[in-house]
């Protein structure tokens, strides 16, 4: 049996909402009713493949955004390649290895 390490503060996580949105964000914290993230980006399909774009337009994306767990299907640590793409999109840094 494989035991997965749960996500922790500063991990890049993927959130699937009940509306079908897939969001990649930096995990901050969670409680019984909500999850708090920062710098959320939505997955977007383009001619070049899947990319990341703004999830919120009228809120400072660097603020802590609280998402009600009733609106979430799942939260999971983001796959390594997409997490690297997310870090590059939000910081300008390229993750090696």
C-alpha distance (Angstrom), angle and dihedral (degrees) to the residues before:
residue distance angle dihedral
X1 . . .
X2 3.80 . .
X3 3.79 115.1 .
X4 3.78 112.8 -155.9
X5 3.75 121.0 -147.9
X6 3.80 109.1 -121.0
X7 3.76 117.7 -122.0
X8 3.80 118.6 -93.4
X9 3.80 138.2 -164.8
X10 3.83 112.6 -53.4
X11 3.84 93.3 17.5
X12 3.78 117.5 131.0
X13 3.81 108.1 -115.8
X14 3.78 136.0 -173.4
X15 3.79 117.8 -137.3
X16 3.81 123.6 -166.1
X17 3.79 111.4 -159.4
X18 3.79 128.0 -152.6
X19 3.83 86.1 -111.9
X20 3.82 88.7 62.7
X21 3.80 96.3 -107.7
X22 3.79 118.1 142.5
X23 3.79 111.9 -149.0
X24 3.79 128.8 -172.1
X25 3.81 113.9 -158.9
X26 3.79 146.1 149.3
X27 3.83 109.0 -93.1
X28 3.82 115.4 -127.8
X29 3.83 106.4 168.7
X30 3.77 144.3 -50.4
X31 3.77 139.6 -146.2
X32 3.81 134.4 -173.8
X33 3.81 94.5 -70.9
X34 3.81 108.0 26.1
X35 3.77 147.7 26.0
X36 3.79 121.8 -138.7
X37 3.82 120.5 -146.6
X38 3.78 138.7 165.2
X39 3.82 132.6 -147.8
X40 3.83 95.9 19.5
X41 3.80 116.8 -168.5
X42 3.80 126.4 -175.1
X43 3.79 124.4 -134.7
X44 3.78 110.2 -113.5
X45 3.77 130.0 -173.3
X46 3.79 117.3 -131.5
X47 3.80 137.2 165.7
X48 3.81 88.2 -92.5
X49 3.82 93.2 52.7
X50 3.77 132.3 -98.2
X51 3.78 117.2 -12.3
X52 3.78 140.4 166.2
X53 3.78 126.5 -104.3
X54 3.80 138.8 163.8
X55 3.80 116.8 -58.4
X56 3.80 94.7 -172.3
X57 3.79 123.5 32.2
X58 3.81 104.8 -178.3
X59 3.82 100.3 42.9
X60 3.79 126.8 74.6
X61 3.83 99.8 -103.9
X62 3.80 91.4 -148.0
X63 3.80 90.8 62.8
X64 3.79 120.1 94.4
X65 3.80 107.9 -94.8
X66 3.79 118.4 -158.6
X67 3.83 116.5 -147.6
X68 3.79 119.3 -165.3
X69 3.81 110.9 -122.3
X70 3.82 88.9 -136.0
X71 3.82 86.1 71.0
X72 3.83 94.4 50.4
X73 3.80 127.6 88.9
X74 3.82 94.2 -176.9
X75 3.79 145.5 -19.2
X76 3.79 121.0 -151.9
X77 3.79 138.7 162.4
X78 3.81 107.7 -89.3
X79 3.79 120.7 -108.0
X80 3.82 112.8 -98.3
X81 3.84 100.0 -110.0
X82 3.81 94.3 46.5
X83 3.83 90.3 44.7
X84 3.83 88.5 54.9
X85 3.82 90.5 49.6
X86 3.82 89.2 49.4
X87 3.84 92.5 50.9
X88 3.79 90.2 49.8
X89 3.83 91.6 48.7
X90 3.81 94.3 48.6
X91 3.80 101.2 37.2
X92 3.80 107.3 18.3
X93 3.80 89.2 -123.5
X94 3.80 121.8 128.1
X95 3.80 115.5 -135.9
X96 3.81 112.9 -141.3
X97 3.77 126.7 -154.1
